[in-house]
């Protein structure tokens, strides 16, 4: 199969078997993996932008978040290009690259409700972020947080 083809071009019987196996592998990756790439559409340029970032699963919800400072330390708040891109164009590719290599079409929804933000940033999965700030209130108030909703998946063969 040449690069760029999707699993939907395979025979129907193989597609069903492969999709079942990939769903299991994807589910495990969404629990165990951490580092991904996201491919967003530039808010100003309209060009694809690839960003390496962490994701977390909190009570079955997939989230992408960060500290108030872009450097992950206790510095001043900083805007994120990836968040600006997702605000302008919420459709993006969520690219698993650790235990499985696959690009998952997804939609981002920014979490703005303070109670929900507090819940997500208080979860065990987001402990690292709490360790980077002096105030959990600042973390809840200023951190970029989006929830990821997957629309379908396209298999990208590993090179």
C-alpha positions in Angstrom: 0.0 0.0 0.0 1.5 3.4 -0.9 1.8 6.2 1.6 -1.3 8.4 1.7 -3.8 5.6 1.1 -6.4 5.0 3.8 -7.6 1.7 5.2 -10.9 2.3 3.5 -9.3 1.4 0.2 -8.6 -2.1 1.5 -11.0 -5.1 0.9 -14.1 -4.9 3.0 -13.4 -8.0 5.1 -9.9 -6.8 5.9 -11.1 -3.3 6.7 -13.5 -4.7 9.4 -10.8 -6.8 11.0 -8.2 -4.1 10.8 -10.6 -1.4 12.2 -11.4 -3.7 15.2 -7.7 -4.3 15.9 -6.9 -0.6 15.5 -9.7 0.5 17.8 -8.2 -1.7 20.5 -4.7 -0.3 19.8 -6.0 3.2 19.7 -7.9 2.8 22.9 -4.8 1.5 24.7 -2.7 4.3 23.2 -5.2 6.9 24.4 -4.8 5.6 28.0 -1.0 4.9 28.0 0.6 7.3 25.5 1.3 10.9 26.2 3.2 12.7 23.4 1.4 13.5 20.2 1.6 15.9 17.3 -1.4 18.0 16.4 -1.8 19.3 12.9 -3.9 22.5 13.0 -4.8 25.0 10.4 -3.0 28.4 10.9 -5.4 31.0 12.2 -3.9 33.7 10.0 -2.2 31.8 7.2 -4.5 28.9 6.7 -1.5 26.6 6.4 -1.0 23.3 8.2 0.9 23.7 11.5 2.4 20.7 13.3 3.0 21.0 17.1 4.3 18.3 19.5 2.3 18.4 22.6 1.0 16.2 25.5 -2.5 14.9 25.9 -4.2 13.3 28.9 -7.3 11.2 29.5 -9.4 12.2 32.4 -12.4 10.0 33.2 -12.6 8.9 29.5 -12.2 12.5 28.2 -9.3 13.3 26.0 -7.8 16.7 26.8 -4.9 18.8 25.6 -3.7 21.4 28.1 -0.7 23.4 29.2 0.6 25.7 31.9 -0.1 29.4 31.9 3.4 30.1 30.7 4.4 28.5 27.4 7.7 27.2 28.9 6.1 25.1 31.5 7.6 27.0 34.4 6.2 29.7 36.7 6.9 32.5 34.2 4.3 35.0 32.8 1.3 33.8 30.9 1.8 33.3 27.2 -0.5 32.9 24.2 -0.3 29.6 22.4 -0.3 29.4 18.6 -1.9 26.0 18.7 -4.8 27.3 20.8 -5.3 30.3 18.5 -5.4 27.9 15.5 -7.9 25.7 17.2 -10.1 28.6 18.1 -10.2 29.7 14.5 -10.3 26.2 13.0 -11.4 23.6 15.5 -10.9 20.6 13.1 -7.4 19.1 13.4 -5.4 15.9 13.2 -4.5 14.2 16.5 -1.4 12.2 15.6 -0.5 9.3 17.9 3.1 8.4 17.5 4.3 6.3 20.5 2.7 2.8 20.7 0.8 3.3 17.4 1.2 5.7 14.5 -2.1 7.0 13.3 -3.7 10.3 12.4 -7.1 10.8 14.0 -9.4 13.5 12.6 -10.7 15.4 15.5 -12.5 18.5 16.7 -11.3 20.7 19.6 -13.7 22.4 22.0 -12.1 24.9 24.4 -13.0 24.3 28.0 -14.1 27.6 29.5 -16.4 26.6 32.4 -14.3 27.3 35.6 -15.8 24.3 37.5 -14.9 21.9 34.6 -11.5 23.5 34.2 -10.9 23.0 38.0 -12.0 19.4 37.8 -9.7 18.6 34.9 -6.7 20.4 36.3 -7.2 18.6 39.7 -7.3 15.1 38.2 -4.3 12.8 38.9 -3.4 12.8 35.2 -2.7 16.6 35.3 -0.5 16.5 38.4 2.6 17.6 36.5 0.9 20.9 35.6 0.0 21.6 39.3 3.6 21.0 40.2 4.7 23.8 37.8 2.7 26.6 39.3 2.4 28.4 42.7 -1.4 28.7 42.5 -3.8 26.1 41.3 -6.2 29.0 40.8 -3.9 30.5 38.3 -3.6 27.2 36.5 -7.4 26.8 36.3 -7.8 30.4 35.3 -5.1 30.8 32.6 -4.1 27.4 31.3 -5.0 26.5 27.7 -7.4 23.5 27.9 -9.3 21.8 25.0 -11.3 18.7 24.9 -10.8 16.4 21.9 -13.7 14.7 20.1 -12.6 12.2 17.5 -14.6 12.1 14.2 -13.1 9.0 12.4 -9.6 7.7 11.7 -7.3 7.4 8.8 -4.4 5.0 9.1 -1.0 6.4 8.3 1.6 3.7 7.5 4.8 3.9 9.5 7.8 4.5 7.4 
